[in-house]
Amino acid sequence: TYLGNTSQAWNDKPKARSLALEYYKAGADVIYAAAGGSNLGVFDATEEVSKFAIGVSNQNWVKSGRILTSMRKRVDIAVYITCQDVFM
């Protein structure tokens, strides 16, 4: 579910929390959150219902025991491959 298509979506902690609680109550055990500061709302929800989340860019520390892992972006590799494709 998308929180929106404006910059506000990246910082809407209450909306992210509300949506996460809906998913957890519907049976989800883990939510992958990739929404900037809004992730904190998802992480808050993990504590409320004793469930789990996956963060981005090493957010494992945010809610100890609730964040299973974090996705690594590896932008450096994406830029390198793009440069190879364009210039070689």
Beta strands, then each sheet from edge to edge (+ up, - down):
strand 1: 30-32
strand 2: 52-56
strand 3: 67-71
sheet 1: 1+ 2+ 3+
end
